[in-house]
Each structure stands twice: as structure tokens, then as C-alpha cells.
Amino acid sequence: MEIVGRDTEPVHVPVAKERAKVDPTGVGDAFRAGLLTARDWGLSWERAAQVGSLLATLVIETVGTQEYQVKPADFSERLAESYGDDCAAEVLPYLPN
């Protein structure tokens, strides 16, 4: 994804690494939810897009729109896989226990 705006530098975030493509239903909503939640946490546009991308990836790997689970340790590990350890470390404190 690419984020552009008047008062920001363009941000390019590749899609998070997926393990399977099962059901695309709800992927866009999940991306938006992750992006907006991470922005509410005070994270940068880049980090927010990374969170949104991974949440969307979890949805595409699951049958149904709300059957996925966000487990903090797994989510953090997958962020590190896709975007590096710094990303995972920055997001982990915001994930529910």
C-alpha cells in the first residue's frame, strides 16, 4: 500500500507475509480497523499500515470475517517476519494480553 498526503512524505508498505489464502471476505475492513487503531495508539502511518496489513492477512487466512484471533506473541512474531524486529517491538506494548 502507499500513503500519500499534503503534509507527509509518501509511505510504501508491502503486504504482510501470508501463510494461506482462504477467504478474502472482510480483508478491507480488517485493514482499515488495524490502520485506524494503530493511529489511535499514536503510531506512525508506516507502523499503522503494517498493523493493518497483518490484520488483513490474518483475515484472509481464516474462513469467515471475524473468526481470526489476534494473539499478541504470534502477532508480534509475524510483524517481525514481515517488517522487522523494530516494528514488532514498537507494536507489542499495545496488543491486548
PDB file as gemmi writes it, atoms N, CA and C in Angstrom:
CRYST1    1.000    1.000    1.000  90.00  90.00  90.00 P 1                      
ATOM      1  N   MET A   1       0.839  -1.164   0.000  1.00  0.00           N  
ATOM      2  CA  MET A   1       0.000   0.000   0.000  1.00  0.00           C  
ATOM      3  C   MET A   1       0.876   1.216   0.000  1.00  0.00           C  
ATOM      4  N   GLU A   2       0.337   2.297  -0.459  1.00  0.00           N  
ATOM      5  CA  GLU A   2       1.068   3.553  -0.454  1.00  0.00           C  
ATOM      6  C   GLU A   2       0.179   4.629   0.141  1.00  0.00           C  
ATOM      7  N   ILE A   3       0.763   5.393   1.046  1.00  0.00           N  
ATOM      8  CA  ILE A   3       0.061   6.501   1.684  1.00  0.00           C  
ATOM      9  C   ILE A   3       0.728   7.782   1.215  1.00  0.00           C  
ATOM     10  N   VAL A   4      -0.070   8.689   0.679  1.00  0.00           N  
ATOM     11  CA  VAL A   4       0.440   9.988   0.257  1.00  0.00           C  
ATOM     12  C   VAL A   4      -0.475  11.058   0.836  1.00  0.00           C  
ATOM     13  N   GLY A   5       0.093  12.207   1.090  1.00  0.00           N  
ATOM     14  CA  GLY A   5      -0.693  13.308   1.630  1.00  0.00           C  
ATOM     15  C   GLY A   5       0.038  14.615   1.468  1.00  0.00           C  
ATOM     16  N   ARG A   6      -0.658  15.678   1.726  1.00  0.00           N  
ATOM     17  CA  ARG A   6      -0.070  17.006   1.574  1.00  0.00           C  
ATOM     18  C   ARG A   6       1.079  17.266   2.526  1.00  0.00           C  
ATOM     19  N   ASP A   7       0.919  16.874   3.769  1.00  0.00           N  
ATOM     20  CA  ASP A   7       1.912  17.239   4.781  1.00  0.00           C  
ATOM     21  C   ASP A   7       2.756  16.062   5.257  1.00  0.00           C  
ATOM     22  N   THR A   8       2.819  14.997   4.474  1.00  0.00           N  
ATOM     23  CA  THR A   8       3.606  13.827   4.854  1.00  0.00           C  
ATOM     24  C   THR A   8       4.427  13.328   3.681  1.00  0.00           C  
ATOM     25  N   GLU A   9       5.509  12.680   4.007  1.00  0.00           N  
ATOM     26  CA  GLU A   9       6.296  12.001   2.984  1.00  0.00           C  
ATOM     27  C   GLU A   9       5.530  10.753   2.563  1.00  0.00           C  
ATOM     28  N   PRO A  10       5.600  10.356   1.295  1.00  0.00           N  
ATOM     29  CA  PRO A  10       4.931   9.118   0.875  1.00  0.00           C  
ATOM     30  C   PRO A  10       5.483   7.920   1.663  1.00  0.00           C  
ATOM     31  N   VAL A  11       4.582   7.007   2.004  1.00  0.00           N  
ATOM     32  CA  VAL A  11       4.945   5.802   2.749  1.00  0.00           C  
ATOM     33  C   VAL A  11       4.508   4.603   1.924  1.00  0.00           C  
ATOM     34  N   HIS A  12       5.425   3.675   1.689  1.00  0.00           N  
ATOM     35  CA  HIS A  12       5.110   2.441   0.970  1.00  0.00           C  
ATOM     36  C   HIS A  12       5.267   1.274   1.935  1.00  0.00           C  
ATOM     37  N   VAL A  13       4.229   0.464   2.062  1.00  0.00           N  
ATOM     38  CA  VAL A  13       4.255  -0.699   2.951  1.00  0.00           C  
ATOM     39  C   VAL A  13       3.844  -1.929   2.139  1.00  0.00           C  
ATOM     40  N   PRO A  14       4.736  -2.908   2.019  1.00  0.00           N  
ATOM     41  CA  PRO A  14       4.366  -4.134   1.305  1.00  0.00           C  
ATOM     42  C   PRO A  14       3.374  -4.962   2.125  1.00  0.00           C  
ATOM     43  N   VAL A  15       2.710  -5.864   1.450  1.00  0.00           N  
ATOM     44  CA  VAL A  15       1.744  -6.752   2.098  1.00  0.00           C  
ATOM     45  C   VAL A  15       2.474  -7.665   3.080  1.00  0.00           C  
ATOM     46  N   ALA A  16       1.862  -7.905   4.234  1.00  0.00           N  
ATOM     47  CA  ALA A  16       2.440  -8.832   5.216  1.00  0.00           C  
ATOM     48  C   ALA A  16       2.482 -10.238   4.625  1.00  0.00           C  
ATOM     49  N   LYS A  17       3.474 -11.002   5.020  1.00  0.00           N  
ATOM     50  CA  LYS A  17       3.639 -12.362   4.509  1.00  0.00           C  
ATOM     51  C   LYS A  17       2.469 -13.234   4.947  1.00  0.00           C  
ATOM     52  N   GLU A  18       1.875 -13.893   3.976  1.00  0.00           N  
ATOM     53  CA  GLU A  18       0.723 -14.752   4.272  1.00  0.00           C  
ATOM     54  C   GLU A  18       1.150 -16.212   4.279  1.00  0.00           C  
ATOM     55  N   ARG A  19       0.383 -17.004   4.979  1.00  0.00           N  
ATOM     56  CA  ARG A  19       0.636 -18.442   5.045  1.00  0.00           C  
ATOM     57  C   ARG A  19      -0.352 -19.213   4.188  1.00  0.00           C  
ATOM     58  N   ALA A  20      -1.490 -18.622   3.889  1.00  0.00           N  
ATOM     59  CA  ALA A  20      -2.509 -19.253   3.054  1.00  0.00           C  
ATOM     60  C   ALA A  20      -3.500 -18.198   2.594  1.00  0.00           C  
ATOM     61  N   LYS A  21      -4.160 -18.477   1.479  1.00  0.00           N  
ATOM     62  CA  LYS A  21      -5.270 -17.635   1.016  1.00  0.00           C  
ATOM     63  C   LYS A  21      -6.514 -18.495   1.120  1.00  0.00           C  
ATOM     64  N   VAL A  22      -7.361 -18.164   2.096  1.00  0.00           N  
ATOM     65  CA  VAL A  22      -8.534 -18.994   2.349  1.00  0.00           C  
ATOM     66  C   VAL A  22      -9.829 -18.268   1.979  1.00  0.00           C  
ATOM     67  N   ASP A  23     -10.026 -17.070   2.509  1.00  0.00           N  
ATOM     68  CA  ASP A  23     -11.286 -16.354   2.306  1.00  0.00           C  
ATOM     69  C   ASP A  23     -11.020 -14.855   2.379  1.00  0.00           C  
ATOM     70  N   PRO A  24     -11.228 -14.122   1.264  1.00  0.00           N  
ATOM     71  CA  PRO A  24     -10.939 -12.689   1.273  1.00  0.00           C  
ATOM     72  C   PRO A  24     -12.014 -11.825   1.927  1.00  0.00           C  
ATOM     73  N   THR A  25     -13.129 -12.417   2.327  1.00  0.00           N  
ATOM     74  CA  THR A  25     -14.218 -11.639   2.911  1.00  0.00           C  
ATOM     75  C   THR A  25     -13.760 -10.923   4.178  1.00  0.00           C  
ATOM     76  N   GLY A  26     -13.906  -9.624   4.210  1.00  0.00           N  
ATOM     77  CA  GLY A  26     -13.559  -8.844   5.390  1.00  0.00           C  
ATOM     78  C   GLY A  26     -12.144  -8.307   5.425  1.00  0.00           C  
ATOM     79  N   VAL A  27     -11.351  -8.599   4.395  1.00  0.00           N  
ATOM     80  CA  VAL A  27      -9.948  -8.171   4.398  1.00  0.00           C  
ATOM     81  C   VAL A  27      -9.822  -6.646   4.440  1.00  0.00           C  
ATOM     82  N   GLY A  28     -10.608  -5.959   3.635  1.00  0.00           N  
ATOM     83  CA  GLY A  28     -10.529  -4.497   3.614  1.00  0.00           C  
ATOM     84  C   GLY A  28     -10.937  -3.869   4.937  1.00  0.00           C  
ATOM     85  N   ASP A  29     -11.988  -4.403   5.528  1.00  0.00           N  
ATOM     86  CA  ASP A  29     -12.424  -3.897   6.831  1.00  0.00           C  
ATOM     87  C   ASP A  29     -11.353  -4.135   7.895  1.00  0.00           C  
ATOM     88  N   ALA A  30     -10.718  -5.303   7.846  1.00  0.00           N  
ATOM     89  CA  ALA A  30      -9.667  -5.615   8.819  1.00  0.00           C  
ATOM     90  C   ALA A  30      -8.475  -4.675   8.648  1.00  0.00           C  
ATOM     91  N   PHE A  31      -8.111  -4.415   7.390  1.00  0.00           N  
ATOM     92  CA  PHE A  31      -7.006  -3.488   7.158  1.00  0.00           C  
ATOM     93  C   PHE A  31      -7.325  -2.123   7.751  1.00  0.00           C  
ATOM     94  N   ARG A  32      -8.502  -1.624   7.447  1.00  0.00           N  
ATOM     95  CA  ARG A  32      -8.910  -0.306   7.948  1.00  0.00           C  
ATOM     96  C   ARG A  32      -8.931  -0.283   9.477  1.00  0.00           C  
ATOM     97  N   ALA A  33      -9.463  -1.340  10.085  1.00  0.00           N  
ATOM     98  CA  ALA A  33      -9.520  -1.407  11.551  1.00  0.00           C  
ATOM     99  C   ALA A  33      -8.115  -1.382  12.156  1.00  0.00           C  
ATOM    100  N   GLY A  34      -7.202  -2.154  11.587  1.00  0.00           N  
ATOM    101  CA  GLY A  34      -5.826  -2.166  12.091  1.00  0.00           C  
ATOM    102  C   GLY A  34      -5.138  -0.828  11.907  1.00  0.00           C  
ATOM    103  N   LEU A  35      -5.303  -0.240  10.727  1.00  0.00           N  
ATOM    104  CA  LEU A  35      -4.695   1.059  10.430  1.00  0.00           C  
ATOM    105  C   LEU A  35      -5.187   2.130  11.398  1.00  0.00           C  
ATOM    106  N   LEU A  36      -6.498   2.232  11.548  1.00  0.00           N  
ATOM    107  CA  LEU A  36      -7.063   3.288  12.394  1.00  0.00           C  
ATOM    108  C   LEU A  36      -6.779   3.052  13.874  1.00  0.00           C  
ATOM    109  N   THR A  37      -6.785   1.809  14.304  1.00  0.00           N  
ATOM    110  CA  THR A  37      -6.463   1.509  15.704  1.00  0.00           C  
ATOM    111  C   THR A  37      -5.021   1.879  16.009  1.00  0.00           C  
ATOM    112  N   ALA A  38      -4.118   1.510  15.119  1.00  0.00           N  
ATOM    113  CA  ALA A  38      -2.702   1.830  15.343  1.00  0.00           C  
ATOM    114  C   ALA A  38      -2.465   3.343  15.320  1.00  0.00           C  
ATOM    115  N   ARG A  39      -3.183   4.061  14.496  1.00  0.00           N  
ATOM    116  CA  ARG A  39      -3.066   5.524  14.508  1.00  0.00           C  
ATOM    117  C   ARG A  39      -3.589   6.078  15.831  1.00  0.00           C  
ATOM    118  N   ASP A  40      -4.671   5.489  16.346  1.00  0.00           N  
ATOM    119  CA  ASP A  40      -5.212   5.909  17.636  1.00  0.00           C  
ATOM    120  C   ASP A  40      -4.201   5.653  18.756  1.00  0.00           C  
ATOM    121  N   TRP A  41      -3.401   4.609  18.627  1.00  0.00           N  
ATOM    122  CA  TRP A  41      -2.335   4.330  19.596  1.00  0.00           C  
ATOM    123  C   TRP A  41      -1.218   5.366  19.521  1.00  0.00           C  
ATOM    124  N   GLY A  42      -1.206   6.169  18.452  1.00  0.00           N  
ATOM    125  CA  GLY A  42      -0.169   7.176  18.279  1.00  0.00           C  
ATOM    126  C   GLY A  42       0.976   6.729  17.390  1.00  0.00           C  
ATOM    127  N   LEU A  43       0.802   5.595  16.710  1.00  0.00           N  
ATOM    128  CA  LEU A  43       1.868   5.085  15.845  1.00  0.00           C  
ATOM    129  C   LEU A  43       1.893   5.848  14.520  1.00  0.00           C  
ATOM    130  N   SER A  44       3.032   5.801  13.854  1.00  0.00           N  
ATOM    131  CA  SER A  44       3.207   6.478  12.564  1.00  0.00           C  
ATOM    132  C   SER A  44       2.317   5.841  11.503  1.00  0.00           C  
ATOM    133  N   TRP A  45       2.179   6.528  10.382  1.00  0.00           N  
ATOM    134  CA  TRP A  45       1.413   5.972   9.268  1.00  0.00           C  
ATOM    135  C   TRP A  45       2.018   4.654   8.795  1.00  0.00           C  
ATOM    136  N   GLU A  46       3.346   4.593   8.769  1.00  0.00           N  
ATOM    137  CA  GLU A  46       4.001   3.361   8.332  1.00  0.00           C  
ATOM    138  C   GLU A  46       3.664   2.194   9.261  1.00  0.00           C  
ATOM    139  N   ARG A  47       3.823   2.394  10.564  1.00  0.00           N  
ATOM    140  CA  ARG A  47       3.510   1.321  11.521  1.00  0.00           C  
ATOM    141  C   ARG A  47       2.033   0.948  11.456  1.00  0.00           C  
ATOM    142  N   ALA A  48       1.184   1.958  11.336  1.00  0.00           N  
ATOM    143  CA  ALA A  48      -0.251   1.693  11.274  1.00  0.00           C  
ATOM    144  C   ALA A  48      -0.597   0.858  10.042  1.00  0.00           C  
ATOM    145  N   ALA A  49       0.011   1.162   8.913  1.00  0.00           N  
ATOM    146  CA  ALA A  49      -0.227   0.380   7.695  1.00  0.00           C  
ATOM    147  C   ALA A  49       0.290  -1.047   7.855  1.00  0.00           C  
ATOM    148  N   GLN A  50       1.389  -1.212   8.571  1.00  0.00           N  
ATOM    149  CA  GLN A  50       1.924  -2.554   8.814  1.00  0.00           C  
ATOM    150  C   GLN A  50       0.976  -3.360   9.702  1.00  0.00           C  
ATOM    151  N   VAL A  51       0.445  -2.738  10.734  1.00  0.00           N  
ATOM    152  CA  VAL A  51      -0.535  -3.409  11.600  1.00  0.00           C  
ATOM    153  C   VAL A  51      -1.773  -3.771  10.786  1.00  0.00           C  
ATOM    154  N   GLY A  52      -2.269  -2.842   9.999  1.00  0.00           N  
ATOM    155  CA  GLY A  52      -3.431  -3.097   9.171  1.00  0.00           C  
ATOM    156  C   GLY A  52      -3.194  -4.215   8.171  1.00  0.00           C  
ATOM    157  N   SER A  53      -2.032  -4.217   7.567  1.00  0.00           N  
ATOM    158  CA  SER A  53      -1.710  -5.255   6.597  1.00  0.00           C  
ATOM    159  C   SER A  53      -1.670  -6.634   7.240  1.00  0.00           C  
ATOM    160  N   LEU A  54      -1.065  -6.730   8.418  1.00  0.00           N  
ATOM    161  CA  LEU A  54      -1.010  -8.032   9.076  1.00  0.00           C  
ATOM    162  C   LEU A  54      -2.398  -8.474   9.533  1.00  0.00           C  
ATOM    163  N   LEU A  55      -3.194  -7.567  10.044  1.00  0.00           N  
ATOM    164  CA  LEU A  55      -4.550  -7.940  10.452  1.00  0.00           C  
ATOM    165  C   LEU A  55      -5.346  -8.434   9.237  1.00  0.00           C  
ATOM    166  N   ALA A  56      -5.205  -7.755   8.107  1.00  0.00           N  
ATOM    167  CA  ALA A  56      -5.867  -8.197   6.879  1.00  0.00           C  
ATOM    168  C   ALA A  56      -5.366  -9.580   6.459  1.00  0.00           C  
ATOM    169  N   THR A  57      -4.092  -9.839   6.649  1.00  0.00           N  
ATOM    170  CA  THR A  57      -3.532 -11.144   6.313  1.00  0.00           C  
ATOM    171  C   THR A  57      -4.121 -12.233   7.203  1.00  0.00           C  
ATOM    172  N   LEU A  58      -4.294 -11.941   8.483  1.00  0.00           N  
ATOM    173  CA  LEU A  58      -4.920 -12.923   9.371  1.00  0.00           C  
ATOM    174  C   LEU A  58      -6.332 -13.262   8.907  1.00  0.00           C  
ATOM    175  N   VAL A  59      -7.047 -12.244   8.423  1.00  0.00           N  
ATOM    176  CA  VAL A  59      -8.414 -12.466   7.948  1.00  0.00           C  
ATOM    177  C   VAL A  59      -8.411 -13.329   6.685  1.00  0.00           C  
ATOM    178  N   ILE A  60      -7.520 -13.057   5.754  1.00  0.00           N  
ATOM    179  CA  ILE A  60      -7.507 -13.831   4.512  1.00  0.00           C  
ATOM    180  C   ILE A  60      -7.109 -15.291   4.758  1.00  0.00           C  
ATOM    181  N   GLU A  61      -6.460 -15.559   5.869  1.00  0.00           N  
ATOM    182  CA  GLU A  61      -6.041 -16.919   6.215  1.00  0.00           C  
ATOM    183  C   GLU A  61      -7.124 -17.700   6.965  1.00  0.00           C  
ATOM    184  N   THR A  62      -8.269 -17.055   7.203  1.00  0.00           N  
ATOM    185  CA  THR A  62      -9.326 -17.641   8.024  1.00  0.00           C  
ATOM    186  C   THR A  62     -10.657 -17.632   7.262  1.00  0.00           C  
ATOM    187  N   VAL A  63     -11.432 -18.672   7.399  1.00  0.00           N  
ATOM    188  CA  VAL A  63     -12.772 -18.694   6.817  1.00  0.00           C  
ATOM    189  C   VAL A  63     -13.686 -17.859   7.710  1.00  0.00           C  
ATOM    190  N   GLY A  64     -14.361 -16.895   7.115  1.00  0.00           N  
ATOM    191  CA  GLY A  64     -15.258 -16.022   7.867  1.00  0.00           C  
ATOM    192  C   GLY A  64     -14.594 -14.686   8.141  1.00  0.00           C  
ATOM    193  N   THR A  65     -15.420 -13.723   8.497  1.00  0.00           N  
ATOM    194  CA  THR A  65     -14.918 -12.351   8.649  1.00  0.00           C  
ATOM    195  C   THR A  65     -14.423 -12.015  10.046  1.00  0.00           C  
ATOM    196  N   GLN A  66     -14.858 -12.757  11.065  1.00  0.00           N  
ATOM    197  CA  GLN A  66     -14.467 -12.419  12.436  1.00  0.00           C  
ATOM    198  C   GLN A  66     -13.993 -13.629  13.224  1.00  0.00           C  
ATOM    199  N   GLU A  67     -13.594 -14.669  12.541  1.00  0.00           N  
ATOM    200  CA  GLU A  67     -13.167 -15.878  13.230  1.00  0.00           C  
ATOM    201  C   GLU A  67     -11.663 -15.906  13.505  1.00  0.00           C  
ATOM    202  N   TYR A  68     -10.925 -14.940  13.022  1.00  0.00           N  
ATOM    203  CA  TYR A  68      -9.485 -14.878  13.269  1.00  0.00           C  
ATOM    204  C   TYR A  68      -9.227 -14.514  14.733  1.00  0.00           C  
ATOM    205  N   GLN A  69      -8.026 -14.789  15.198  1.00  0.00           N  
ATOM    206  CA  GLN A  69      -7.638 -14.435  16.561  1.00  0.00           C  
ATOM    207  C   GLN A  69      -6.344 -13.636  16.528  1.00  0.00           C  
ATOM    208  N   VAL A  70      -6.269 -12.611  17.351  1.00  0.00           N  
ATOM    209  CA  VAL A  70      -5.030 -11.844  17.500  1.00  0.00           C  
ATOM    210  C   VAL A  70      -4.405 -12.262  18.820  1.00  0.00           C  
ATOM    211  N   LYS A  71      -3.383 -13.068  18.734  1.00  0.00           N  
ATOM    212  CA  LYS A  71      -2.619 -13.482  19.915  1.00  0.00           C  
ATOM    213  C   LYS A  71      -1.348 -12.643  19.925  1.00  0.00           C  
ATOM    214  N   PRO A  72      -1.139 -11.850  20.980  1.00  0.00           N  
ATOM    215  CA  PRO A  72      -0.040 -10.885  20.983  1.00  0.00           C  
ATOM    216  C   PRO A  72       1.317 -11.456  20.573  1.00  0.00           C  
ATOM    217  N   ALA A  73       1.706 -12.595  21.124  1.00  0.00           N  
ATOM    218  CA  ALA A  73       3.022 -13.155  20.792  1.00  0.00           C  
ATOM    219  C   ALA A  73       3.100 -13.538  19.319  1.00  0.00           C  
ATOM    220  N   ASP A  74       2.041 -14.161  18.807  1.00  0.00           N  
ATOM    221  CA  ASP A  74       2.019 -14.556  17.394  1.00  0.00           C  
ATOM    222  C   ASP A  74       1.982 -13.332  16.480  1.00  0.00           C  
ATOM    223  N   PHE A  75       1.159 -12.344  16.843  1.00  0.00           N  
ATOM    224  CA  PHE A  75       1.048 -11.139  16.033  1.00  0.00           C  
ATOM    225  C   PHE A  75       2.394 -10.432  15.968  1.00  0.00           C  
ATOM    226  N   SER A  76       3.058 -10.331  17.103  1.00  0.00           N  
ATOM    227  CA  SER A  76       4.365  -9.695  17.169  1.00  0.00           C  
ATOM    228  C   SER A  76       5.398 -10.458  16.332  1.00  0.00           C  
ATOM    229  N   GLU A  77       5.366 -11.771  16.426  1.00  0.00           N  
ATOM    230  CA  GLU A  77       6.298 -12.603  15.653  1.00  0.00           C  
ATOM    231  C   GLU A  77       6.069 -12.415  14.155  1.00  0.00           C  
ATOM    232  N   ARG A  78       4.817 -12.357  13.760  1.00  0.00           N  
ATOM    233  CA  ARG A  78       4.517 -12.187  12.342  1.00  0.00           C  
ATOM    234  C   ARG A  78       4.847 -10.777  11.854  1.00  0.00           C  
ATOM    235  N   LEU A  79       4.686  -9.785  12.718  1.00  0.00           N  
ATOM    236  CA  LEU A  79       5.139  -8.436  12.347  1.00  0.00           C  
ATOM    237  C   LEU A  79       6.640  -8.440  12.097  1.00  0.00           C  
ATOM    238  N   ALA A  80       7.384  -9.110  12.972  1.00  0.00           N  
ATOM    239  CA  ALA A  80       8.841  -9.193  12.814  1.00  0.00           C  
ATOM    240  C   ALA A  80       9.203  -9.896  11.511  1.00  0.00           C  
ATOM    241  N   GLU A  81       8.493 -10.961  11.179  1.00  0.00           N  
ATOM    242  CA  GLU A  81       8.736 -11.690   9.922  1.00  0.00           C  
ATOM    243  C   GLU A  81       8.572 -10.782   8.711  1.00  0.00           C  
ATOM    244  N   SER A  82       7.531  -9.984   8.730  1.00  0.00           N  
ATOM    245  CA  SER A  82       7.215  -9.156   7.570  1.00  0.00           C  
ATOM    246  C   SER A  82       7.912  -7.808   7.566  1.00  0.00           C  
ATOM    247  N   TYR A  83       8.070  -7.208   8.741  1.00  0.00           N  
ATOM    248  CA  TYR A  83       8.530  -5.816   8.785  1.00  0.00           C  
ATOM    249  C   TYR A  83       9.735  -5.565   9.686  1.00  0.00           C  
ATOM    250  N   GLY A  84      10.224  -6.590  10.356  1.00  0.00           N  
ATOM    251  CA  GLY A  84      11.422  -6.436  11.175  1.00  0.00           C  
ATOM    252  C   GLY A  84      11.139  -6.355  12.667  1.00  0.00           C  
ATOM    253  N   ASP A  85      12.180  -6.589  13.441  1.00  0.00           N  
ATOM    254  CA  ASP A  85      12.080  -6.617  14.898  1.00  0.00           C  
ATOM    255  C   ASP A  85      11.674  -5.270  15.495  1.00  0.00           C  
ATOM    256  N   ASP A  86      12.119  -4.171  14.891  1.00  0.00           N  
ATOM    257  CA  ASP A  86      11.764  -2.848  15.421  1.00  0.00           C  
ATOM    258  C   ASP A  86      10.263  -2.617  15.362  1.00  0.00           C  
ATOM    259  N   CYS A  87       9.650  -3.048  14.277  1.00  0.00           N  
ATOM    260  CA  CYS A  87       8.196  -2.914  14.141  1.00  0.00           C  
ATOM    261  C   CYS A  87       7.499  -3.715  15.231  1.00  0.00           C  
ATOM    262  N   ALA A  88       7.893  -4.965  15.384  1.00  0.00           N  
ATOM    263  CA  ALA A  88       7.264  -5.830  16.390  1.00  0.00           C  
ATOM    264  C   ALA A  88       7.416  -5.249  17.791  1.00  0.00           C  
ATOM    265  N   ALA A  89       8.593  -4.760  18.109  1.00  0.00           N  
ATOM    266  CA  ALA A  89       8.844  -4.208  19.440  1.00  0.00           C  
ATOM    267  C   ALA A  89       8.019  -2.951  19.697  1.00  0.00           C  
ATOM    268  N   GLU A  90       7.802  -2.153  18.674  1.00  0.00           N  
ATOM    269  CA  GLU A  90       7.035  -0.917  18.845  1.00  0.00           C  
ATOM    270  C   GLU A  90       5.532  -1.209  19.040  1.00  0.00           C  
ATOM    271  N   VAL A  91       5.033  -2.243  18.374  1.00  0.00           N  
ATOM    272  CA  VAL A  91       3.597  -2.541  18.417  1.00  0.00           C  
ATOM    273  C   VAL A  91       3.210  -3.411  19.615  1.00  0.00           C  
ATOM    274  N   LEU A  92       4.072  -4.306  20.024  1.00  0.00           N  
ATOM    275  CA  LEU A  92       3.740  -5.285  21.080  1.00  0.00           C  
ATOM    276  C   LEU A  92       3.125  -4.671  22.344  1.00  0.00           C  
ATOM    277  N   PRO A  93       3.626  -3.545  22.860  1.00  0.00           N  
ATOM    278  CA  PRO A  93       3.035  -2.993  24.088  1.00  0.00           C  
ATOM    279  C   PRO A  93       1.553  -2.605  23.952  1.00  0.00           C  
ATOM    280  N   TYR A  94       1.081  -2.402  22.743  1.00  0.00           N  
ATOM    281  CA  TYR A  94      -0.313  -2.004  22.535  1.00  0.00           C  
ATOM    282  C   TYR A  94      -1.268  -3.188  22.383  1.00  0.00           C  
ATOM    283  N   LEU A  95      -0.724  -4.380  22.191  1.00  0.00           N  
ATOM    284  CA  LEU A  95      -1.574  -5.543  21.959  1.00  0.00           C  
ATOM    285  C   LEU A  95      -2.170  -6.022  23.275  1.00  0.00           C  
ATOM    286  N   PRO A  96      -3.425  -6.474  23.238  1.00  0.00           N  
ATOM    287  CA  PRO A  96      -4.069  -6.935  24.469  1.00  0.00           C  
ATOM    288  C   PRO A  96      -3.405  -8.188  25.003  1.00  0.00           C  
ATOM    289  N   ASN A  97      -3.457  -8.360  26.308  1.00  0.00           N  
ATOM    290  CA  ASN A  97      -2.836  -9.548  26.912  1.00  0.00           C  
ATOM    291  C   ASN A  97      -3.732 -10.743  26.828  1.00  0.00           C  
TER     292      ASN A  97                                                      
END                                                                             
